Amino acid sequence: MSDAKYFQTTKRGEIHELKEELHTNDKAKQKEAVKKVIAAMTVGKDVSMLFPDVCNCMQTPNIELKKLVYLYLINYAKSQPDLAIMAVNTFVKDASDGNPLIRALAVRTMGCIRVQQITEYLTSPLLKCLRDEDPYVRKTAAICVVKLYDINPELVQEQGFLELVVGLVSDQNPSVVANAVACLSEIAEASGHQNIFGLAPGSLPKLLAALNECSEWGQVHILDAISLFHTDDAKIAESTIERVVPRLQHSNAAVVLSAAKVVLNNLLLITDPETIKLYTKKLAPPLVTLLSAEPEIQYVALRNIQLITQNRPMILANDIKVFFCRYNDPTYVKVEKVDVMIMLASERNVEQVLMELKEYAYAEVDVDFVRKAVRAIGRCALKIESSAERCVAVLVDLIQTKVAYVVQEAIVVIKDIFRKYPNKYESVIGTLCENLESLEEPEAKAALIWIIGQYAERIDNSQELLEAFIEEFADLDVEVQLQLLTATVKLFLKKPANSQGTVKEVLQLATTKSTNPDLRDRGYIYWRLLSSDPEKARQVVLGEHATVQYDSQRLDNALLETLLKQVSSLASVYHKPPQSFLVDSGRQAVTLASSPGGDTKGWGGAPQVVSAGGTASAADSLDVLDLVGGGGGASHKPAVVDDLLDLLGDIGGGGGGGPPVTMQGG
């Protein structure tokens, strides 16, 4: 029968009935009662008054019942710390049980409770479990060390937990190694070390050896640790790449991106061009394969590909067609694909790119994406001079469609092309001016006004065009008013005979009718220049300006270097350094006297940080992944939910390398 029945009872007097059932000698009824308590707790009912009654059920050989009771304890121990002490003796006893699953369960539960009083009793069982003969117990204990470090970092150092976890890096079982790496990585970050190699020097060969046999999420933790390894030896770097390259063929996107990060970081040390070419060639197919995954994975992959392309554009130079948008791609994926297309655009493939972008501008129904496509055409023109004429022709074709948002975006783009290539494509100005009435957006209006002012002497009715804007001066946005003021002064300097009245009217509007200080100040400056020294005004207003440069959306080198070390993390998706979106978690760092390997460098007081969105720590995510048997990365969950999931995963049948257990009564 489905467990849904436990969530459908709302009868009165239920708590009293549950108390009676919890004290019955019938183990089947007792288990049913505990399931009802867990169901009530799950839907938000307060069942904390049953704490002593549920604790009485702990002394049972039924593993499923024991897991349910532990699940209840984790949820209510923080609100009932004094009563939680009642369960300590059972925890300590279970930590020495003959069943390895129960030993691991007891230690994990004590770590998840996170009550200071419980911590005092956790030390001895945890030390014992770190030396346990069963790998499942050892890997569970390794993660528990991180939880203990969260509560009492000094205790972890004093009791020698770090030395034991460092020893687990050499363990024969790859799952134990993966959890030890996750534990050391988090403790290293919290205590000021840059990476685990400050805690466990000489562990690189051991990590590489364990890599092939780990679960996929274990591989991610190991690869992330390896990516932080620093060496000046090109041979070690090449050997590391050789061992990691097979991970690029993995079906899990996180493993692929983490492996790519290791390869890219180690390529920096290799100087032989042929070797670099060989390994960069191996990076392309895995990255392309990621674009066949779900849209969410595609988005993350594309954000990372943008970083990789900026660093090494030749990796995907021959795969530009892969980034052409499909009809069923979500808009957020299409936008990222267009950015990558422009990064990869060259004289060799620019014609293909332009045809593709033109198709998007014609056929797409998403207005924002059409705008993106039109702007991308302009970026092609700015990036590749030989394609500028073709780009302008495509933009003029788009303007002929008379679609308002396409016309306005095209005018903005053409303005930038005029600035990049002055006096080359002025033949299209007439077409632009024909669409004056359709302009509604401030940016488009400002762009056309700039074009009119810049080429006033070549436009016969330039004064009439500007006067059309002047009539509604008070209703224009400030950026349009500023551009109109400058354009009118340019008109006066180029056609002084007929435009004196026009420039005077605009200067008066700017200086006496406007409340914006920027507009008013610019009006006064122009007025003073024109009245005192027209020649100086000509030099200032009509002087040569720097041409607009191609905006490749390229990150500065320092930021790019930082983000390449964060590939496959949130920083590589945001394109921001971690410290810009992380907050202090409040975890206290402990200054360690020396690392187990004798290294005393880099130990400081840097606090552990978690993301503002509440990203779970490696300890919590590892527990869930081990027990549930895979899944995505840690998501936005309170710590209690993480801990509940630890045990829920066990109730679902163990997993994560645990010993086979026959469930009773279930």
N, C-alpha and C positions, 0 to 999 in steps of 0.2 A: 504493500500500500504506500502511496506517496506521502512524503513528509509534510505536504501542504496542510494536512489536517491539523497540525500543531498550531497553525496561524489563524485558525477559524473559530477558536473558542473565545467567547467574551462573557461567559456566565458569571454571576455574582458568587462570592464565597470561594473563588478559585484558589486564592492563596492558602486558605485553611485546608482545602483538599490536597493541595500540593505538599503541604507540610506533612500530612498524614502519609501520603504516598512515598515521600522521601525517607520516612522512618520505617517503612514496611520491610519485612525480611525477604519479600519476593523481588529478586534482582531484576526481573523483567519489568515489573511495575515501577521499580525504582528508576530504571533507565528511561522509561516512558515519562516519568515525572520530571527528570532532569531535562529531557528534550523539550518538554512544555515550558520549563523555566527559561531555557536558552531561546526558544521561540518568542516568549514574552519579552525577554531582554532585547532581542533583535528588532522588534517593532517599537521599542522605546518605552515599554512599561518598566516601572521601578520594582524590581524584585530583590532589592538589596536586603530586605528583612528576612530573606530565606538563607542568608549567608551561612550561619551555623549549621543549618539543616543540610545544605548542599555539601558543606565540608565533611559531614559525617559519611558521605558516600565515597570519599576518596579511597578508603581502605577496601579496595576491590580488585580482584584479579581480571575483571572485565576491562579490556583495554579501551574499548569504545566509550564506556561509561567514565573511565578515568580521564579521557581526553575532553569529554563534555564538561566535567567538573573543573578541569584546569582552565577551560575556556571561560567559564563563569568567574573563576578566581581572578583571571587577568583583568576582566572588565570592572570588577568591584573592589579589587584590593586597594586601589588608590583612595577610594572613598571610605574604606573600612580597614585601615592599616593595622589597627590593634587586633582585629579578628583574623587578619591574614596570617599573623604569627602562628595561629592555631594549625596552619597547614605545613609549617616548616618541617616538623618531624617526618611527615609523610614524604615531602620533597627529598629530604636527605636519605630516607630509606629507599625511595624509588631510584635515586641516583646510584644505588648499589645493587639494583635489581638484576636478575639474571638475563632479562630480556633487553637487548640493546636499544630497542625502540623506546622502552619505558625509561631507560637511563637518559637517553637524549631528550625525551619529552619533559622529564623532571627538570633538567638543567635549563632547557629552553624556556620553560614556564617561569622559573625563578628569575631568569634574566629579563623576561618580558614584563614582569610585574613592576619593576623599577621603583620599589619602595625601599628607603634607606635601611629600615630594620631587616628586611629580607636579605639585603646585600651582605650583611655580616655573616649570614649563614650560607651564602652562595660560594664563598671562597674555597672551602675545602672540597665540596663536590665538583666544582669546576676544575680545580687542579687535577683531581683524579680522572675526570672525563677527558682532559686534554692528553692524558697518557693511556687512555682506554685502548684495548686491543681491537675494538670494532671501529672501522673508518667512519661509519655513520655517526657514531657518538663523537668522534674527534672533530669531524667537520661542523657538527652542531655546536660543540664547545668553542670552536674558534670564533664563530659569529657571536657567541655569548660574551666573549671577551670585549668586543666592541660595545655591547650594551652595558657591560660593567664599567668600561672606560667612560661612557656617557655619564654615569652616576658618580663614579669615584675614580678619577684618573690616577690619583696618588696610590691607591690600593693596587691597581694594575701593575705599577712599577715596583712597589715594595714586595709584592708577593711573587714576582718573577714570571708573571703571565706572558710578558713579551718574549722572554727567552724561549718559552715553550711554543708559542705561536711561530716564532722564527724557525724553530726546529721542524714545525709542520710543513714548512716550505720544501723540505727535503723528503716529505712523506712519499711512500710508495703509491698511495691512492691519489689519482689526479683531482678528484672532487675535494679531498682534504686540502690539497695544494691551492685550489681555486679559492676556497673559503679563507684559507690563511692569507692569501694575497689580498682578498677583499678587506679582511680585518686590518692587516698591516697598512694598506693604502689609506684607510680612513683614519687610523691612529696617527700615521705620519703626517697627514694633512692637518689634523687637529693640533698636533704638538709642534708644528713648525718645520718639520722635514718637508722637502719638496716631493719626495717619493719614497717607496719602500726600500730602495737600495741604500738609503742612509741607515735603515734599521737592519737590513739583511744584506750586507755587501757580499758579492760573489754568488748571488742567487740567480743570475740570468740564465746560465745553462740549465738549472733545475726547472725554471719556468718554461723554457723552450721545450724541454723534454716532456713536461706534463701537458703541453698545449694540445697535442694530437688526440689525447684520450679524454679530455674534459668534455663536460656538457657545453652546449653553445653559450650559455650565460657565464659559465666558468671561463670559457675562452675569452669572452669580452673583458672580464676582470683582469685576466692575465695579460692580454694584449694592451690594455690601457696602462698597466704597470710597466710593461716592456717599452712602451712609447716614451716613458719618462726617463729611460736609462740613458745616461750621458757617457760617451766615450770619444776619444780622439783617434782611435785606431780604425782605419778604413776597412781592415780585414774583418774585425769584429762586426762592423756595421754591415758589410756584405754578407757575412755568415748569418747574421740575424735576419736580414731580408730573405735570404734563401730558405730559412726555416719557416718564415711567416707567409711567404707567397702562396703556398697551398690553401691557406685560410681564405684567400680571395675568391675561391670557388665555392664557399659555403653558401647554404640556402638562406641563412639568417642575415638580414641586412646589417644588423648591428655588428656582427662578426666581420663582415666585408669592410665596413667603414673603419672599424678599429684596426684591421690589418692594413688597410690603405694608409692610415695615420702612421703606423710603424714604418712602413716602406718609405713614405715621404720624408719622415724625420731622419731616417738613416741615409737616405740618398744625398743629404747635404754634406756628408763626409766623404762621399765617393767622387773621385776626380776623373776617372776614366770615362770618356764620352760614350764609348761603346757599351760599357756596363750600365751606365745611366739610361741609355736608349733601350737596352734590353729589358730593364725592370719597369720603365715607364710604359713600354709597350704592353706589359702584362697587366697594367692597371686599367687600361681602357675597357676590355670586355666585361669585367665585373661591375664597373660603374654603369655601363650601358644596360646591363641586365637588371639593375635596380629600377630602371624606368619601366619595367614590365610588371612591377608589383602594384599593390594598392595605392590609391592616390595619396594617402597620408605618408606612406613610405617614399613615394616619388618626390613629394615636397621636401622632406628631410634630405633625401639624396641630392636633389637639385641645389638646395642651399649649400650643401657641402661641396658639390661639384663646382659651384661658382668660386669657392675659395681655392680649390685645387687647380682650376683653369687659370685663375690669376697668377698662381705660382708657377705652373708648368702648362702653358696653353697647348703645347704640342701633343699632350696625352690624348686629347679628344679632337684634334684638328681634322681628322678624317671621318668623324662620326656626327657631323652637324645635322644630318637628316634625322637622326634619332630624336632630336629636340624639336622637330616640327610638331605642332599641336594636333592632337586627334579631336574629333568632333565631340567625344564624350568626356574629355578631360575637364575637371573642375577649373574654374577661373583661376584659383590660386596656383594651380599647377601650370596653366598656360602662361601666366605672368612670369613665373620663374624660368620657363623654357625660353621665352622671348629674350630674357636677360642673358641666358647662356648663348643663344644664337648670336647675339650681337658681340659677345666676347670672342666667339669663334669665327666671326665674319672676317673674310680676307678678300683680296682681289680675285682669288681663284673661285670663291663660292658666293660672292656678294650678289650675283644675279639671281641665284636660287633663293637667297634669303629675301631679297626684295620682292620677288614674285609671291613668296609665301606670306610676307607681311601685308602685301597689297590684298591678297585673298582674305586675310583676317579682317582688314578694314572694310572690305566690301560685304563679306558674307556673315560676319559675326553679329549676334544680337545683343551681346553684352557691351554696354556703352563704355564701361571702364576699360575693358580689354581692347576695344577698338581704339580708344585714346592711346593706350600703351603701344599698340601696333604702329600708329601714326608717328608717335614720338620715336619709336625704334627706327623707322625709316630715316628720320632726321639724324639719329645717332650714327647710322651707317654712312651718311653723307659727311659727317664731321670726322669720322674715323678713317674713311678711305676716300681720299680726294678724287681719285679716278672715277669713283661711282657717284660723285655729287650731282653731275648733270642728269644722270638716270634717276636719281632720287628725287630731284626737283620735278622731273617730268611725271613721276608717279604721284607726287603730292598735288600737282596741278590737276591730274586726272581725278584725284579724290575730291578736290575742291569743286569740280564740275558736277559731282553728285548732288550738291546743294543740301546735303545732310548737315544740319546746323553744328552738331558737336564735332563732326569730321572736319568741316570747314574751319572751325575755330582752332582746333588742335593743329591743323596743317599750317595755318597762318603763324602760330607761335613757333612751329618748327622752322618754317621758312625764314623767319626773322633771325634765328640762330645761324642758319646757313648763310644769310647775307652778311652777318658779322664775321663768320669764318672766312668767307670768300667774297670780299667787297668788290663791287663793280663787275660782277660776272653774270649774274642771273636776273638782272633788273627787268628783263623783258616780261616777267610774270607779274609785275606790279599791277598792271591794268586789271588782270584777272582777280587779284586780291581785292582791289578797291571796289570791284563790282559787288562784292559780298559784304559791303559796309553795313547794310541794314540788318543782316542776319546775326551780327555779333551781339552777344549778351554777356559773356563772361569777361570779367575785368582783365584777365591775362591776355585774352585775344584782342580786346580793344587796345590795351597798352602796346601790344606787339605791332598792330597795324598803324597806330599813331607814330610809333618809332620809325617804321618804314617810310611813312609819309614825310616826317620831318627830315630823315636822313637823305631822302631823295627828292626833296621839295622842288629843286630846280628842274627835275626831269618830269615832274607830274604837272601838267598844265593847270588842273583845278585843285592843286594842293591846298590853297587857302580856303576854298569852299568846303573841302573835306574836313579840315580842322574846325572851321566855323560850325559845322554840324555838331561836333562834339562840344564846342564852347557853349552852345545854346543850353545844354543840359549840364554845365560844369558843376553846379552845386549838388547834383544828384549822382555824380560819378564817384567811384571808389578812389581812395587816396592815391593808389599806385597809378591809376589812369590819369588823375589830375596832375601828378608829378610828371608823367610822360608827356601829357598835353602841354604843360608849361614849357618844358624843354624843346618840344617839337615846334612850338609857336615861335620861340626865340630863334631856332634854327631857320625857320621860314623867313623871319625878319632879316636875318643876316645874309640870307641868300637872295631874297627878293624884297629889298628895303622899300622900294618905290610904292608898292601897293598894300603893304601889310602893317603899316605903322599903327593904324587904328586897331587892328586885330591884336597885336602884341601888347598895346596899352591896355586893352580891355582884359586880357588874360592876367597881366601883372596886377591890375587893380583887384580882380577877383581873388587872386592868390594872396595878396597882402592885406586886403581889407575885409573880405568876406569869409575867409577861411579861419577855422579855429585850430587847424593842425599846424604845430610848430615847424615841422619839416617843410611843408609846402610854403608856409609864410616866409621862412628863412631863405629858401631857395629863390622865392620871388624877389625878396629884397636884394639878394646877391646879384641876380640877373639885372635888376633895375639899376643898381649902382654901377655895374659893369657897362651897361649900354649907355648910361648917361655920362659917365666919366671918360671911358676909353673904349669906343666901339671896336678898335683893332685888337685890344686885349681880349674883349668879349669873343671876337671871332676865333682867336687862338685857343681860348678855353673851351668854347662850346663846339667848335667845328674841328678841333684838333684831332690828330690820329689817335685812335683808341686801340688797345690790345685786342687782337682777334679772339673770339671765343674758342676755347679748346674742347676737344672731344671729351665728353663726360662718360668715362667707361664705368662709372660707379666703382672704380678701383679703390680699395682700401689702402691706407698708407702702409708702408712696409712693416713698421713696428707692430701695428695691429694685425696685419696679415700673418706675420710670424707667430704672434700669440694665438690666433685663431686656428692656424694649421696644427698646433699642438692640442687643440680642443676639438678636432674633427670627431664627429659622432656624438658630440655632447650638445647641450642646450645652447652654449655659446656659439657654436658653428651654425645654428639655425637662426639665432638672433643677429649674428654678425656683430656681436658686442663682447667685450672682455667679461669674464665671469663676475668680476667685482662690481660691474655696473648694474647688475640685476640681482645680486645676492645680498642677503642680510645676515647679521650676526645671529646665530642660533642660541646664543647664551651658553654654549658649552664652554667649560673652563679648560684651558690647556694647562698641562703640567710640564714644567721644565724637567727633563730627564737628565740624570747625572751623566749617563753615557748609554750609548746603544749597546745591545747585546753583542754586536760585532766589534765593539771598541770604538766606533765612530762617535765623536762628540760634536761634530759640526752641525750647524743648522738647527739646533734645538732651541726654539724660542717660545714666545707666548702667543703665537697666532691662534685665534679661536677657530674651531670648526664652523663652517658655514653651510647653510642649506638654502635652497632657492626660496624666493618670496612666495612662490606658489605652493610651498610646503612639500617639496620633493623628498621622498623617504630616503633614509640613509642606506648605504650599501648593506649594512647589517640587516635592516628590515627587509629590503628587497630580496636579498639572498635567501632568507628564510622562506619567504613566500614562493620564490621561484623553485627552490629545492623541493618544497613539499607539494605544491600544486602541479609541478612538472613542466615548467616553462612559462611562456607568456611574454608580455611586453615589459617595458621598463617600469620602474616604480612610478606610481601615479600619485595624485593629490589625495592623501588619506591621513587622518589623524593617526598618531602613534598607536593608539589603542586598537584601531582597525587593523593596522599592520600586524599587531600581535595576535589579534583574533584570527586573522587569516593564516598565521603560522599554524595554529592548531586546527583550523578548519581544513587546511590542506592535509593534515595527518588523518583527520576523520574521514576524508575522501579516499583514504587507502594508502597513505604514506607516500612513497615515491622518493625521488632525489637520491636514489642509491641506498635506501634503508633496507634492512633485512625483511624477508617475507614474513608477514604476520597473518594469522587466521583470525578474522574478526568474529567475535562472539555475539550472538543474539542479533546480528544485523543482517 
